Amino acid sequence: IVTDELSNEVKKLGAATADKREKLRKIAEYVRERIRYVAVEVGNGRWEPRSAAATLFDKYGDCKDKVTLMRAMLEVEGIPSCMALANTSFFVHTDLPSPFQFNHAIVAIPVSALESTASLEGAIAGGWLFFDPTDEVNPLGALPIQLQGNYVLVAGKADSILVQLPYAKPDENRRTYEADIVVESTAAMSANVRIMDCGVYSNYVRYYARTTVKEKQVESLRKSFAALLGDCSILDYQTGENNDSIWTTFNVNAPQGARMNNSMMLVRPNIFQKEDFPSFAKSIRRYPIWFGGPHRIETKINVRIPGGWRLQDEALPSAKSACKNVARLEYEISAKAHAVHFRSLYEKSGELLEPSDYETVRMFGREMRAYNKLTFILNSK
């Protein structure tokens, strides 16, 4: 129901333009940024949204409240819309007709209602433009990673239909790690690091940088590297933006970044590798397998070896492995003079694998776990 107060608020937002797409953008930003996301799920509130007027007055609401408010505001501007039910936790089973599969609500706008859809393609599917007004990170035209590729139920006036949301391409969600590492004969390690994020990754990093004080960002990084390098410090932390990407640079100092063992020193070439790949220990699989949203991670690391030390083995590992069209891994370690060079690429398409592909997944998992534990050994001359 559109009240006078709601109508007046919308007219203030769109007073300067007659372009429906610009009005849509302003309403989307208003509901996303000025209406706090607060889940009030008591009694009927678990299922039934509050009135748009109540959410506007209180300036807070849960997902279905924010969707209801946004739809009422769009109605003032003559822009049709529907609620779409979604799931942020697991993939919707298309052969199981049940409302209990859904735990989230977003907005669906028919593309036919807009004059132009340029730069909005990342959130368009089945003739609908989708927007999540609870997501503070991604603007109109982008979808949160946890929704990409999943099915939503568009609750239209005629019949409700399942629509599969679009995937971003892996190279549209990419992160690049670069580091120049110096290892001392005492096992101390220092690294000059640069991290570049593009696509949806950059949206999340940009939001994190904007909403988190610098001291907390640095401490979070320190804890992350400490899990692999032990006690360490982060120095010269800086961030910046360049077109659609955001970069972070800093230095890491770890007094015992390598591990000493008598006359040997153990060095992990990939100081960014933290997450472990699941073991998939069961003999059979009953449900589809998902590796997560689409993205690409490239790593380029140069390690300088201290004087008086040499590589134990001249034959250094490299591998190329793929899990059908869903994931691929490539890495190579090479040595020249007093330096070791590590290069890797890990890419996921974000698609599902069927239970019948389980053995392929298990084999790929063994490759991933070996990759995560890569270590080269230095011997004292």
C-alpha positions as a LaTeX table, in Angstrom:
\begin{tabular}{lrrr}
\hline
Residue & $x$ (\AA) & $y$ (\AA) & $z$ (\AA) \\
\hline
Ile1 & 0.00 & 0.00 & 0.00 \\
Val2 & 1.43 & 3.38 & $-1.06$ \\
Thr3 & 0.87 & 6.08 & 1.57 \\
Asp4 & 1.25 & 9.83 & 1.07 \\
Glu5 & 4.45 & 9.85 & 3.14 \\
Leu6 & 5.96 & 7.10 & 0.99 \\
Ser7 & 4.91 & 8.79 & $-2.24$ \\
Asn8 & 6.45 & 12.10 & $-1.13$ \\
Glu9 & 9.72 & 10.39 & $-0.21$ \\
Val10 & 9.94 & 8.79 & $-3.66$ \\
Lys11 & 9.16 & 12.05 & $-5.45$ \\
Lys12 & 12.03 & 13.74 & $-3.59$ \\
Leu13 & 14.40 & 11.02 & $-4.82$ \\
Gly14 & 13.39 & 11.17 & $-8.49$ \\
Ala15 & 12.58 & 14.86 & $-8.83$ \\
Ala16 & 15.63 & 15.66 & $-10.96$ \\
Thr17 & 15.19 & 13.00 & $-13.65$ \\
Ala18 & 12.58 & 11.46 & $-15.93$ \\
Asp19 & 14.76 & 8.42 & $-16.72$ \\
Lys20 & 13.18 & 5.30 & $-15.21$ \\
Arg21 & 16.51 & 3.54 & $-14.94$ \\
Glu22 & 17.95 & 6.44 & $-12.93$ \\
Lys23 & 14.86 & 6.45 & $-10.70$ \\
Leu24 & 15.31 & 2.71 & $-10.18$ \\
Arg25 & 18.96 & 3.23 & $-9.21$ \\
Lys26 & 18.10 & 5.95 & $-6.67$ \\
Ile27 & 15.34 & 3.85 & $-5.08$ \\
Ala28 & 17.64 & 0.80 & $-4.94$ \\
Glu29 & 20.37 & 2.83 & $-3.22$ \\
Tyr30 & 17.87 & 4.38 & $-0.81$ \\
Val31 & 16.48 & 1.01 & 0.36 \\
Arg32 & 19.91 & $-0.59$ & 0.48 \\
Glu33 & 21.73 & 2.19 & 2.33 \\
Arg34 & 19.14 & 4.08 & 4.38 \\
Ile35 & 16.99 & 1.16 & 5.58 \\
Arg36 & 18.96 & $-0.94$ & 8.06 \\
Tyr37 & 18.77 & $-4.71$ & 7.69 \\
Val38 & 17.30 & $-6.10$ & 10.93 \\
Ala39 & 15.68 & $-9.54$ & 11.02 \\
Val40 & 12.44 & $-9.47$ & 13.03 \\
Glu41 & 11.23 & $-13.05$ & 12.68 \\
Val42 & 8.66 & $-13.52$ & 15.46 \\
Gly43 & 5.28 & $-15.16$ & 14.87 \\
Asn44 & 3.87 & $-14.21$ & 11.48 \\
Gly45 & 6.97 & $-12.04$ & 10.99 \\
Arg46 & 8.80 & $-15.17$ & 9.92 \\
Trp47 & 6.71 & $-15.25$ & 6.74 \\
Glu48 & 4.70 & $-12.06$ & 6.40 \\
Pro49 & 6.40 & $-8.74$ & 5.56 \\
Arg50 & 5.44 & $-5.62$ & 7.43 \\
Ser51 & 3.77 & $-2.77$ & 5.57 \\
Ala52 & 5.99 & $-0.58$ & 3.42 \\
Ala53 & 4.89 & 2.45 & 5.47 \\
Ala54 & 6.03 & 0.83 & 8.74 \\
Thr55 & 9.45 & $-0.08$ & 7.31 \\
Leu56 & 9.87 & 3.44 & 5.90 \\
Phe57 & 8.96 & 5.01 & 9.25 \\
Asp58 & 11.20 & 2.74 & 11.35 \\
Lys59 & 14.09 & 2.83 & 8.83 \\
Tyr60 & 14.79 & $-0.88$ & 9.36 \\
Gly61 & 13.47 & $-4.26$ & 8.21 \\
Asp62 & 14.40 & $-7.77$ & 7.16 \\
Cys63 & 14.76 & $-8.97$ & 3.57 \\
Lys64 & 11.04 & $-9.27$ & 2.81 \\
Asp65 & 10.34 & $-5.92$ & 4.50 \\
Lys66 & 12.96 & $-4.18$ & 2.37 \\
Val67 & 11.65 & $-5.89$ & $-0.78$ \\
Thr68 & 8.08 & $-4.81$ & 0.03 \\
Leu69 & 9.20 & $-1.23$ & 0.63 \\
Met70 & 11.22 & $-1.12$ & $-2.59$ \\
Arg71 & 8.33 & $-2.52$ & $-4.61$ \\
Ala72 & 5.97 & 0.14 & $-3.19$ \\
Met73 & 8.48 & 2.89 & $-4.03$ \\
Leu74 & 8.89 & 1.53 & $-7.57$ \\
Glu75 & 5.10 & 1.51 & $-7.97$ \\
Val76 & 5.04 & 5.26 & $-7.31$ \\
Glu77 & 7.33 & 5.70 & $-10.34$ \\
Gly78 & 5.32 & 3.29 & $-12.48$ \\
Ile79 & 8.00 & 0.60 & $-12.49$ \\
Pro80 & 6.53 & $-2.93$ & $-12.11$ \\
Ser81 & 8.25 & $-5.50$ & $-9.89$ \\
Cys82 & 7.85 & $-8.83$ & $-8.13$ \\
Met83 & 9.25 & $-10.49$ & $-5.04$ \\
Ala84 & 11.63 & $-13.37$ & $-5.78$ \\
Leu85 & 12.32 & $-16.04$ & $-3.17$ \\
Ala86 & 15.96 & $-17.13$ & $-2.92$ \\
Asn87 & 18.31 & $-19.29$ & $-0.86$ \\
Thr88 & 21.66 & $-18.07$ & 0.44 \\
Ser89 & 22.71 & $-21.36$ & 2.04 \\
Phe90 & 22.36 & $-24.12$ & $-0.56$ \\
Phe91 & 21.23 & $-24.73$ & $-4.12$ \\
Val92 & 17.50 & $-24.93$ & $-4.74$ \\
His93 & 16.35 & $-28.40$ & $-5.83$ \\
Thr94 & 14.22 & $-27.74$ & $-8.89$ \\
Asp95 & 12.30 & $-31.02$ & $-8.54$ \\
Leu96 & 11.19 & $-30.34$ & $-4.96$ \\
Pro97 & 8.24 & $-27.90$ & $-4.86$ \\
Ser98 & 8.41 & $-26.57$ & $-1.31$ \\
Pro99 & 8.43 & $-23.06$ & 0.18 \\
Phe100 & 10.83 & $-24.33$ & 2.86 \\
Gln101 & 13.65 & $-24.30$ & 0.31 \\
Phe102 & 13.82 & $-20.51$ & 0.50 \\
Asn103 & 15.32 & $-18.34$ & 3.25 \\
His104 & 15.71 & $-14.98$ & 1.51 \\
Ala105 & 13.84 & $-12.48$ & $-0.68$ \\
Ile106 & 15.05 & $-10.15$ & $-3.43$ \\
Val107 & 13.42 & $-7.86$ & $-6.02$ \\
Ala108 & 12.73 & $-8.77$ & $-9.66$ \\
Ile109 & 12.03 & $-6.03$ & $-12.24$ \\
Pro110 & 10.93 & $-6.94$ & $-15.80$ \\
Val111 & 13.57 & $-5.85$ & $-18.28$ \\
Ser112 & 10.80 & $-4.62$ & $-20.60$ \\
Ala113 & 10.11 & $-1.81$ & $-18.11$ \\
Leu114 & 13.57 & $-0.26$ & $-18.64$ \\
Glu115 & 14.77 & 1.81 & $-21.59$ \\
Ser116 & 18.34 & 0.50 & $-21.27$ \\
Thr117 & 20.05 & $-2.43$ & $-19.56$ \\
Ala118 & 23.66 & $-1.51$ & $-20.38$ \\
Ser119 & 26.03 & $-2.48$ & $-17.50$ \\
Leu120 & 23.20 & $-4.39$ & $-15.78$ \\
Glu121 & 23.72 & $-7.73$ & $-17.59$ \\
Gly122 & 25.38 & $-9.35$ & $-14.56$ \\
Ala123 & 22.00 & $-9.41$ & $-12.78$ \\
Ile124 & 19.63 & $-10.19$ & $-15.69$ \\
Ala125 & 18.11 & $-13.62$ & $-16.37$ \\
Gly126 & 14.86 & $-14.86$ & $-17.89$ \\
Gly127 & 13.77 & $-11.35$ & $-18.83$ \\
Trp128 & 14.15 & $-10.08$ & $-15.24$ \\
Leu129 & 16.60 & $-7.73$ & $-13.54$ \\
Phe130 & 17.32 & $-8.92$ & $-10.01$ \\
Phe131 & 18.47 & $-6.82$ & $-7.06$ \\
Asp132 & 19.16 & $-7.72$ & $-3.43$ \\
Pro133 & 18.33 & $-4.66$ & $-1.27$ \\
Thr134 & 19.91 & $-6.25$ & 1.83 \\
Asp135 & 23.33 & $-6.56$ & 0.16 \\
Glu136 & 25.39 & $-3.50$ & 1.12 \\
Val137 & 28.27 & $-4.48$ & $-1.15$ \\
Asn138 & 27.02 & $-4.90$ & $-4.72$ \\
Pro139 & 25.31 & $-2.10$ & $-6.68$ \\
Leu140 & 22.42 & $-2.44$ & $-9.11$ \\
Gly141 & 23.56 & $-4.79$ & $-11.90$ \\
Ala142 & 25.67 & $-7.07$ & $-9.68$ \\
Leu143 & 24.62 & $-10.04$ & $-7.57$ \\
Pro144 & 26.21 & $-11.33$ & $-4.36$ \\
Ile145 & 28.41 & $-14.38$ & $-4.90$ \\
Gln146 & 26.23 & $-16.62$ & $-2.71$ \\
Leu147 & 23.25 & $-16.09$ & $-5.07$ \\
Gln148 & 25.02 & $-16.38$ & $-8.41$ \\
Gly149 & 23.92 & $-19.41$ & $-10.41$ \\
Asn150 & 21.22 & $-20.43$ & $-7.93$ \\
Tyr151 & 17.50 & $-20.58$ & $-8.69$ \\
Val152 & 14.96 & $-18.05$ & $-7.46$ \\
Leu153 & 11.19 & $-18.27$ & $-7.45$ \\
Val154 & 9.71 & $-15.17$ & $-9.10$ \\
Ala155 & 6.28 & $-14.63$ & $-7.55$ \\
Gly156 & 4.48 & $-13.09$ & $-10.50$ \\
Lys157 & 0.81 & $-12.16$ & $-10.73$ \\
Ala158 & 0.16 & $-15.11$ & $-13.03$ \\
Asp159 & 2.23 & $-18.20$ & $-12.19$ \\
Ser160 & 5.39 & $-18.28$ & $-10.14$ \\
Ile161 & 8.41 & $-19.43$ & $-12.12$ \\
Leu162 & 11.91 & $-20.67$ & $-11.28$ \\
Val163 & 14.68 & $-18.59$ & $-12.87$ \\
Gln164 & 18.38 & $-19.41$ & $-12.68$ \\
Leu165 & 20.41 & $-16.35$ & $-11.77$ \\
Pro166 & 23.44 & $-15.64$ & $-13.97$ \\
Tyr167 & 27.01 & $-16.59$ & $-13.15$ \\
Ala168 & 29.80 & $-14.13$ & $-13.47$ \\
Lys169 & 32.70 & $-15.50$ & $-15.48$ \\
Pro170 & 35.70 & $-16.52$ & $-13.38$ \\
Asp171 & 37.89 & $-13.80$ & $-14.91$ \\
Glu172 & 35.28 & $-11.22$ & $-13.88$ \\
Asn173 & 35.78 & $-12.20$ & $-10.22$ \\
Arg174 & 39.53 & $-12.41$ & $-9.94$ \\
Arg175 & 42.21 & $-11.84$ & $-7.37$ \\
Thr176 & 45.94 & $-11.64$ & $-8.06$ \\
Tyr177 & 48.56 & $-12.20$ & $-5.37$ \\
Glu178 & 52.12 & $-10.99$ & $-5.95$ \\
Ala179 & 55.02 & $-11.15$ & $-3.50$ \\
Asp180 & 58.79 & $-10.75$ & $-3.44$ \\
Ile181 & 60.11 & $-12.74$ & $-0.49$ \\
Val182 & 63.57 & $-12.65$ & 1.08 \\
Val183 & 64.57 & $-15.58$ & 3.31 \\
Glu184 & 67.48 & $-15.04$ & 5.72 \\
Ser185 & 69.90 & $-17.72$ & 6.91 \\
Thr186 & 68.27 & $-17.35$ & 10.35 \\
Ala187 & 64.91 & $-18.48$ & 8.86 \\
Ala188 & 63.58 & $-14.91$ & 9.11 \\
Met189 & 61.35 & $-13.93$ & 6.21 \\
Ser190 & 60.29 & $-10.57$ & 4.79 \\
Ala191 & 57.87 & $-10.04$ & 1.93 \\
Asn192 & 56.73 & $-7.14$ & $-0.19$ \\
Val193 & 53.10 & $-7.94$ & $-1.09$ \\
Arg194 & 50.57 & $-6.64$ & $-3.61$ \\
Ile195 & 46.96 & $-7.89$ & $-3.88$ \\
Met196 & 44.72 & $-6.85$ & $-6.78$ \\
Asp197 & 40.95 & $-7.49$ & $-6.80$ \\
Cys198 & 38.60 & $-7.09$ & $-9.76$ \\
Gly199 & 34.89 & $-7.66$ & $-10.43$ \\
Val200 & 32.66 & $-8.74$ & $-7.55$ \\
Tyr201 & 35.78 & $-9.29$ & $-5.43$ \\
Ser202 & 36.54 & $-5.58$ & $-5.72$ \\
Asn203 & 33.01 & $-4.73$ & $-4.50$ \\
Tyr204 & 33.57 & $-6.70$ & $-1.31$ \\
Val205 & 37.08 & $-5.35$ & $-0.72$ \\
Arg206 & 35.93 & $-1.78$ & $-1.42$ \\
Tyr207 & 33.09 & $-2.15$ & 1.09 \\
Tyr208 & 35.43 & $-3.70$ & 3.68 \\
Ala209 & 37.96 & $-0.88$ & 3.24 \\
Arg210 & 35.20 & 1.74 & 3.58 \\
Thr211 & 33.55 & 0.28 & 6.69 \\
Thr212 & 36.53 & $-1.09$ & 8.67 \\
Val213 & 39.10 & 1.07 & 10.42 \\
Lys214 & 42.64 & 0.68 & 9.12 \\
Glu215 & 43.96 & $-0.80$ & 12.38 \\
Lys216 & 41.45 & $-3.66$ & 12.19 \\
Gln217 & 42.29 & $-4.31$ & 8.55 \\
Val218 & 45.98 & $-4.59$ & 9.42 \\
Glu219 & 45.33 & $-6.85$ & 12.41 \\
Ser220 & 43.14 & $-9.14$ & 10.30 \\
Leu221 & 45.96 & $-9.47$ & 7.78 \\
Arg222 & 48.48 & $-10.14$ & 10.52 \\
Lys223 & 46.39 & $-12.98$ & 11.93 \\
Ser224 & 45.94 & $-14.42$ & 8.47 \\
Phe225 & 49.68 & $-14.59$ & 7.78 \\
Ala226 & 50.49 & $-15.70$ & 11.34 \\
Ala227 & 48.58 & $-18.94$ & 10.72 \\
Leu228 & 51.34 & $-19.93$ & 8.25 \\
Leu229 & 54.38 & $-17.84$ & 9.16 \\
Gly230 & 54.08 & $-17.67$ & 12.94 \\
Asp231 & 54.60 & $-14.37$ & 14.76 \\
Cys232 & 54.75 & $-11.55$ & 12.20 \\
Ser233 & 54.10 & $-7.85$ & 11.67 \\
Ile234 & 52.44 & $-5.85$ & 8.87 \\
Leu235 & 54.08 & $-2.58$ & 7.78 \\
Asp236 & 53.41 & 0.15 & 5.18 \\
Tyr237 & 49.79 & $-0.90$ & 4.59 \\
Gln238 & 48.16 & 1.03 & 1.72 \\
Thr239 & 45.08 & 0.68 & $-0.49$ \\
Gly240 & 44.01 & 2.34 & $-3.72$ \\
Glu241 & 41.56 & 2.08 & $-6.62$ \\
Asn242 & 42.02 & 1.96 & $-10.36$ \\
Asn243 & 38.90 & 1.88 & $-12.57$ \\
Asp244 & 37.09 & $-1.38$ & $-11.69$ \\
Ser245 & 39.86 & $-2.76$ & $-9.46$ \\
Ile246 & 41.19 & $-2.15$ & $-5.97$ \\
Trp247 & 44.71 & $-2.93$ & $-4.78$ \\
Thr248 & 46.39 & $-3.41$ & $-1.41$ \\
Thr249 & 50.14 & $-3.25$ & $-0.72$ \\
Phe250 & 52.08 & $-3.94$ & 2.48 \\
Asn251 & 55.18 & $-5.60$ & 3.90 \\
Val252 & 55.26 & $-8.71$ & 6.07 \\
Asn253 & 58.08 & $-9.43$ & 8.52 \\
Ala254 & 58.22 & $-12.88$ & 10.17 \\
Pro255 & 61.23 & $-13.68$ & 12.43 \\
Gln256 & 60.63 & $-17.42$ & 11.91 \\
Gly257 & 58.73 & $-17.43$ & 8.63 \\
Ala258 & 60.68 & $-20.49$ & 7.46 \\
Arg259 & 61.22 & $-23.59$ & 9.60 \\
Met260 & 64.69 & $-24.73$ & 10.70 \\
Asn261 & 65.50 & $-28.43$ & 11.15 \\
Asn262 & 69.22 & $-28.95$ & 11.88 \\
Ser263 & 70.98 & $-28.13$ & 8.59 \\
Met264 & 67.73 & $-27.90$ & 6.65 \\
Met265 & 65.26 & $-25.07$ & 6.17 \\
Leu266 & 61.64 & $-25.65$ & 5.09 \\
Val267 & 60.00 & $-22.85$ & 3.08 \\
Arg268 & 56.36 & $-22.63$ & 2.02 \\
Pro269 & 56.40 & $-20.82$ & $-1.34$ \\
Asn270 & 52.74 & $-19.80$ & $-1.28$ \\
Ile271 & 52.33 & $-17.59$ & 1.78 \\
Phe272 & 48.72 & $-16.82$ & 0.76 \\
Gln273 & 47.40 & $-20.39$ & 0.84 \\
Lys274 & 45.24 & $-20.81$ & 3.94 \\
Glu275 & 42.08 & $-22.75$ & 3.15 \\
Asp276 & 42.11 & $-26.53$ & 3.08 \\
Phe277 & 40.21 & $-28.59$ & 0.55 \\
Pro278 & 37.65 & $-31.07$ & 2.01 \\
Ser279 & 38.79 & $-34.69$ & 2.07 \\
Phe280 & 35.49 & $-36.22$ & 0.82 \\
Ala281 & 36.16 & $-39.32$ & 2.89 \\
Lys282 & 32.83 & $-41.05$ & 2.24 \\
Ser283 & 32.79 & $-43.79$ & $-0.38$ \\
Ile284 & 29.67 & $-42.49$ & $-2.16$ \\
Arg285 & 27.93 & $-39.16$ & $-2.64$ \\
Arg286 & 24.16 & $-38.62$ & $-2.61$ \\
Tyr287 & 23.90 & $-34.89$ & $-3.33$ \\
Pro288 & 25.36 & $-32.42$ & $-5.88$ \\
Ile289 & 28.75 & $-30.89$ & $-5.12$ \\
Trp290 & 29.50 & $-27.16$ & $-5.21$ \\
Phe291 & 32.97 & $-25.61$ & $-4.91$ \\
Gly292 & 31.64 & $-22.10$ & $-4.36$ \\
Gly293 & 31.03 & $-19.08$ & $-6.57$ \\
Pro294 & 32.94 & $-18.42$ & $-9.79$ \\
His295 & 36.36 & $-16.82$ & $-9.38$ \\
Arg296 & 39.97 & $-16.96$ & $-10.48$ \\
Ile297 & 43.01 & $-16.68$ & $-8.19$ \\
Glu298 & 46.44 & $-16.07$ & $-9.71$ \\
Thr299 & 49.60 & $-16.18$ & $-7.60$ \\
Lys300 & 53.07 & $-14.93$ & $-8.54$ \\
Ile301 & 55.80 & $-15.24$ & $-5.90$ \\
Asn302 & 59.57 & $-14.84$ & $-6.08$ \\
Val303 & 61.66 & $-16.18$ & $-3.17$ \\
Arg304 & 65.29 & $-15.14$ & $-2.74$ \\
Ile305 & 67.44 & $-17.87$ & $-1.13$ \\
Pro306 & 70.03 & $-16.82$ & 1.47 \\
Gly307 & 73.73 & $-17.14$ & 0.68 \\
Gly308 & 75.24 & $-20.42$ & 1.83 \\
Trp309 & 72.06 & $-22.38$ & 1.14 \\
Arg310 & 70.89 & $-24.41$ & $-1.85$ \\
Leu311 & 67.79 & $-26.28$ & $-2.98$ \\
Gln312 & 67.81 & $-29.91$ & $-1.89$ \\
Asp313 & 66.14 & $-31.13$ & $-5.09$ \\
Glu314 & 66.65 & $-29.82$ & $-8.58$ \\
Ala315 & 63.38 & $-31.48$ & $-9.72$ \\
Leu316 & 60.68 & $-29.07$ & $-8.53$ \\
Pro317 & 56.95 & $-29.92$ & $-8.68$ \\
Ser318 & 54.47 & $-28.68$ & $-11.26$ \\
Ala319 & 50.99 & $-29.87$ & $-12.12$ \\
Lys320 & 47.91 & $-29.28$ & $-14.25$ \\
Ser321 & 44.67 & $-30.71$ & $-12.99$ \\
Ala322 & 40.99 & $-30.20$ & $-13.74$ \\
Cys323 & 37.68 & $-31.31$ & $-12.28$ \\
Lys324 & 35.56 & $-31.47$ & $-15.42$ \\
Asn325 & 34.56 & $-27.92$ & $-16.41$ \\
Val326 & 33.99 & $-26.82$ & $-12.81$ \\
Ala327 & 37.52 & $-26.24$ & $-11.49$ \\
Arg328 & 41.11 & $-26.27$ & $-12.67$ \\
Leu329 & 44.47 & $-25.92$ & $-10.98$ \\
Glu330 & 47.87 & $-25.17$ & $-12.50$ \\
Tyr331 & 51.10 & $-24.50$ & $-10.65$ \\
Glu332 & 54.82 & $-24.55$ & $-11.23$ \\
Ile333 & 57.92 & $-24.03$ & $-9.10$ \\
Ser334 & 61.16 & $-23.17$ & $-10.89$ \\
Ala335 & 64.61 & $-22.11$ & $-9.69$ \\
Lys336 & 67.28 & $-19.88$ & $-11.14$ \\
Ala337 & 70.50 & $-18.73$ & $-9.43$ \\
His338 & 69.55 & $-17.83$ & $-5.85$ \\
Ala339 & 65.80 & $-17.48$ & $-6.45$ \\
Val340 & 62.76 & $-19.73$ & $-6.53$ \\
His341 & 59.75 & $-18.72$ & $-8.63$ \\
Phe342 & 56.23 & $-19.93$ & $-7.80$ \\
Arg343 & 53.28 & $-19.49$ & $-10.17$ \\
Ser344 & 49.76 & $-20.82$ & $-9.78$ \\
Leu345 & 46.24 & $-20.46$ & $-11.16$ \\
Tyr346 & 43.11 & $-21.75$ & $-9.42$ \\
Glu347 & 39.80 & $-21.21$ & $-11.21$ \\
Lys348 & 36.21 & $-22.20$ & $-10.39$ \\
Ser349 & 33.22 & $-21.84$ & $-12.72$ \\
Gly350 & 30.67 & $-21.85$ & $-9.88$ \\
Glu351 & 28.65 & $-24.69$ & $-11.44$ \\
Leu352 & 27.34 & $-27.85$ & $-9.78$ \\
Leu353 & 28.74 & $-31.35$ & $-10.11$ \\
Glu354 & 26.45 & $-34.35$ & $-9.96$ \\
Pro355 & 26.90 & $-37.17$ & $-7.42$ \\
Ser356 & 28.03 & $-39.39$ & $-10.31$ \\
Asp357 & 31.13 & $-37.17$ & $-10.60$ \\
Tyr358 & 32.14 & $-37.87$ & $-7.01$ \\
Glu359 & 35.25 & $-39.93$ & $-7.81$ \\
Thr360 & 36.53 & $-37.18$ & $-10.11$ \\
Val361 & 36.02 & $-34.70$ & $-7.26$ \\
Arg362 & 37.94 & $-36.92$ & $-4.85$ \\
Met363 & 40.90 & $-37.17$ & $-7.24$ \\
Phe364 & 40.91 & $-33.40$ & $-7.73$ \\
Gly365 & 40.73 & $-32.99$ & $-3.97$ \\
Arg366 & 43.95 & $-34.97$ & $-3.54$ \\
Glu367 & 45.66 & $-32.64$ & $-6.02$ \\
Met368 & 44.38 & $-29.59$ & $-4.12$ \\
Arg369 & 45.55 & $-30.86$ & $-0.74$ \\
Ala370 & 49.01 & $-31.60$ & $-2.17$ \\
Tyr371 & 49.09 & $-28.09$ & $-3.62$ \\
Asn372 & 48.13 & $-26.57$ & $-0.27$ \\
Lys373 & 51.09 & $-28.30$ & 1.42 \\
Leu374 & 53.76 & $-27.42$ & $-1.16$ \\
Thr375 & 57.13 & $-26.94$ & 0.56 \\
Phe376 & 60.68 & $-26.80$ & $-0.76$ \\
Ile377 & 63.76 & $-27.70$ & 1.28 \\
Leu378 & 67.00 & $-25.76$ & 1.54 \\
Asn379 & 70.26 & $-27.38$ & 2.65 \\
Ser380 & 73.11 & $-25.51$ & 4.24 \\
Lys381 & 76.22 & $-25.67$ & 2.03 \\
\hline
\end{tabular}
